[in-house]
Amino acid sequence: MRAARRSPRLPTEVAAAAHGLLSLADLRRHGMGRVAIEHAVSGGELLRVTRGLFAVGGVQGTTTREITE
């Protein structure tokens, strides 16, 4: 039986220090691959702000309104 692969946790501490935003490089540096990032976006944990920039859901200090204005 194959062991379930645990997906990396979102680096929320890093995001909190950066106003809730993480770059693609930040996510990769913390062990998130393409599939894990896509899964986090589809699950609402990450919001794609623009190419290579993501807002982390649940991190205080950043809202969708702040991002889009």
Residue frames as a rotation matrix with the C-alpha (Angstrom) as fourth column:
MET 1
0.580 0.815 0.000 0.00
0.815 -0.580 0.000 0.00
0.000 0.000 -1.000 0.00
ARG 2
-0.243 -0.660 0.711 1.30
0.659 -0.650 -0.378 3.41
0.712 0.376 0.593 -0.93
ALA 3
-0.357 0.051 -0.933 1.68
0.840 -0.420 -0.344 6.03
-0.409 -0.906 0.108 1.79
ALA 4
0.698 0.649 0.304 -0.37
0.714 -0.664 -0.223 9.19
0.057 0.372 -0.926 1.37
ARG 5
-0.408 -0.839 0.361 1.76
0.802 -0.518 -0.298 12.14
0.437 0.168 0.884 0.39
ARG 6
0.270 0.452 -0.850 1.33
0.826 -0.562 -0.037 15.05
-0.494 -0.693 -0.525 2.74
SER 7
0.422 -0.091 0.902 1.11
0.650 -0.663 -0.371 18.38
0.631 0.743 -0.221 1.01
PRO 8
-0.663 -0.730 -0.163 3.30
0.662 -0.471 -0.583 21.19
0.349 -0.495 0.796 2.33
ARG 9
0.216 0.708 -0.672 1.66
0.890 -0.425 -0.162 23.71
-0.401 -0.563 -0.723 4.64
LEU 10
0.549 0.028 0.835 1.18
0.497 -0.814 -0.299 27.23
0.672 0.580 -0.461 3.44
PRO 11
-0.473 -0.794 -0.381 3.85
0.823 -0.243 -0.514 29.48
0.316 -0.557 0.768 4.95
THR 12
0.513 0.829 0.223 1.31
0.676 -0.551 0.489 31.69
0.528 -0.100 -0.843 6.76
GLU 13
0.471 -0.409 -0.781 3.93
0.628 -0.466 0.623 33.26
-0.619 -0.784 0.037 9.03
VAL 14
-0.663 -0.719 0.207 5.82
0.620 -0.374 0.689 34.47
-0.418 0.586 0.694 5.98
ALA 15
-0.291 0.649 0.702 2.59
0.742 -0.310 0.595 35.72
0.604 0.694 -0.391 4.41
ALA 16
0.656 0.563 -0.502 1.58
0.754 -0.463 0.466 37.59
0.030 -0.684 -0.729 7.57
ALA 17
0.012 -0.756 -0.655 4.88
0.521 -0.554 0.649 39.45
-0.854 -0.349 0.387 7.53
ALA 18
-0.925 -0.345 0.160 4.29
0.290 -0.370 0.882 40.34
-0.245 0.863 0.442 3.87
HIS 19
-0.590 0.760 -0.271 0.72
-0.679 -0.649 -0.343 41.68
-0.437 -0.019 0.899 4.26
GLY 20
0.200 0.733 0.650 -0.76
-0.282 0.678 -0.679 38.30
-0.938 -0.047 0.343 3.35
LEU 21
0.817 0.063 -0.573 0.98
-0.574 0.008 -0.818 38.06
-0.047 0.998 0.043 -0.01
LEU 22
0.165 -0.778 0.606 3.36
-0.045 0.608 0.793 35.39
-0.985 -0.158 0.065 -1.28
SER 23
0.063 -0.231 -0.971 5.22
-0.977 -0.213 -0.013 35.15
-0.204 0.949 -0.239 -4.54
LEU 24
0.865 0.171 -0.471 5.52
-0.348 0.881 -0.320 31.98
0.361 0.441 0.822 -6.54
ALA 25
-0.061 -0.976 -0.209 9.17
-0.208 0.217 -0.954 31.87
0.976 -0.014 -0.216 -5.47
ASP 26
-0.412 -0.016 0.911 8.11
-0.902 -0.135 -0.410 32.06
0.130 -0.991 0.041 -1.78
LEU 27
0.605 0.742 0.289 5.74
-0.761 0.646 -0.065 29.12
-0.235 -0.180 0.955 -2.23
ARG 28
0.712 -0.417 -0.565 8.37
-0.135 0.708 -0.693 27.06
0.689 0.570 0.448 -4.07
ARG 29
-0.312 -0.888 0.337 11.00
-0.505 -0.146 -0.851 27.89
0.805 -0.436 -0.403 -1.43
HIS 30
-0.368 0.262 0.892 8.65
-0.897 0.153 -0.415 26.44
-0.245 -0.953 0.178 1.20
GLY 31
-0.847 -0.205 0.490 8.23
-0.163 0.978 0.126 23.17
-0.506 0.027 -0.862 -0.68
MET 32
0.194 0.975 0.105 5.06
-0.064 0.119 -0.991 23.77
-0.979 0.186 0.085 -2.67
GLY 33
-0.812 -0.413 0.413 5.07
0.330 0.258 0.908 22.41
-0.481 0.874 -0.073 -6.19
ARG 34
-0.883 0.445 -0.149 2.76
-0.390 -0.519 0.761 23.26
0.261 0.730 0.632 -9.07
VAL 35
-0.336 0.795 -0.504 0.10
0.313 0.599 0.737 20.70
0.888 0.089 -0.450 -8.13
ALA 36
-0.343 0.167 -0.924 0.06
0.938 0.019 -0.345 21.77
-0.040 -0.986 -0.163 -4.45
ILE 37
-0.896 0.002 -0.444 -0.28
0.021 -0.999 -0.048 25.42
-0.444 -0.053 0.895 -5.47
GLU 38
-0.719 0.668 -0.189 -3.11
-0.325 -0.083 0.942 24.63
0.614 0.739 0.277 -7.91
HIS 39
-0.249 0.610 -0.752 -4.85
0.700 0.650 0.296 22.61
0.669 -0.453 -0.589 -5.19
ALA 40
-0.555 -0.022 -0.832 -4.52
0.726 -0.500 -0.471 25.50
-0.405 -0.866 0.294 -2.71
VAL 41
-0.937 0.250 -0.246 -5.96
-0.333 -0.853 0.403 27.94
-0.109 0.459 0.882 -5.30
SER 42
-0.490 0.795 -0.358 -8.89
-0.121 0.344 0.931 25.67
0.863 0.500 -0.072 -6.14
GLY 43
-0.149 0.407 -0.901 -9.56
0.855 0.512 0.090 25.09
0.498 -0.757 -0.424 -2.43
GLY 44
0.681 0.496 0.539 -9.58
0.269 -0.854 0.445 28.80
0.681 -0.158 -0.715 -1.62
GLU 45
0.587 -0.548 -0.597 -6.45
0.720 0.015 0.694 28.76
-0.371 -0.837 0.403 0.53
LEU 46
-0.590 -0.762 -0.266 -4.65
0.455 -0.586 0.671 30.90
-0.667 0.275 0.692 -2.05
LEU 47
0.691 0.718 -0.081 -6.04
0.367 -0.445 -0.817 33.64
-0.623 0.535 -0.571 -4.24
ARG 48
-0.194 -0.754 0.627 -4.14
0.967 -0.039 0.253 34.36
-0.166 0.655 0.737 -7.45
VAL 49
0.261 0.211 -0.942 -3.67
0.264 -0.954 -0.141 38.14
-0.929 -0.212 -0.304 -7.48
THR 50
0.655 -0.189 -0.731 -1.61
-0.738 -0.369 -0.566 38.29
-0.162 0.910 -0.381 -10.64
ARG 51
0.757 -0.415 -0.505 0.87
0.018 0.786 -0.618 36.04
0.653 0.458 0.603 -12.35
GLY 52
-0.141 -0.911 -0.388 3.31
0.426 0.298 -0.854 34.84
0.894 -0.286 0.346 -9.69
LEU 53
-0.871 -0.105 0.479 1.61
-0.340 -0.577 -0.743 36.62
0.354 -0.810 0.467 -6.76
PHE 54
-0.189 0.780 -0.596 -0.87
0.421 0.613 0.669 35.04
0.887 -0.125 -0.444 -4.34
ALA 55
-0.246 0.234 0.940 -2.87
-0.836 -0.542 -0.084 36.20
0.490 -0.807 0.329 -1.33
VAL 56
-0.846 -0.091 -0.525 -3.16
0.151 0.904 -0.400 33.71
0.511 -0.418 -0.751 1.50
GLY 57
0.131 0.982 0.135 -6.68
-0.123 -0.119 0.985 33.15
0.984 -0.146 0.105 2.81
GLY 58
0.741 0.311 -0.596 -7.12
0.498 0.341 0.797 33.63
0.451 -0.887 0.098 6.54
VAL 59
-0.342 -0.883 -0.322 -4.12
0.929 -0.268 -0.253 35.88
0.137 -0.386 0.912 7.06
GLN 60
0.542 0.573 -0.615 -5.07
0.693 -0.719 -0.059 39.10
-0.476 -0.394 -0.786 8.79
GLY 61
-0.119 -0.581 -0.805 -4.22
0.053 -0.814 0.579 42.35
-0.991 0.027 0.127 7.07
THR 62
-0.928 -0.176 -0.329 -5.15
-0.309 -0.130 0.942 41.41
-0.209 0.976 0.066 3.53
THR 63
-0.013 0.943 0.332 -8.58
0.087 0.332 -0.939 41.29
-0.996 0.017 -0.086 1.98
THR 64
-0.115 0.043 0.992 -9.68
0.954 0.283 0.098 40.88
-0.277 0.958 -0.074 -1.59
ARG 65
0.855 0.499 0.140 -10.83
0.519 -0.825 -0.224 44.49
0.003 0.265 -0.964 -1.60
GLU 66
0.574 -0.719 -0.391 -7.40
-0.239 -0.604 0.761 45.75
-0.783 -0.344 -0.518 -0.53
ILE 67
-0.286 -0.727 0.624 -5.76
0.403 0.499 0.767 43.66
-0.869 0.471 0.150 -3.24
THR 68
-0.041 0.347 0.937 -7.98
0.994 0.113 0.002 44.81
-0.105 0.931 -0.349 -6.09
GLU 69
0.887 0.419 -0.196 -8.02
0.408 -0.908 -0.093 48.52
-0.217 0.003 -0.976 -5.29
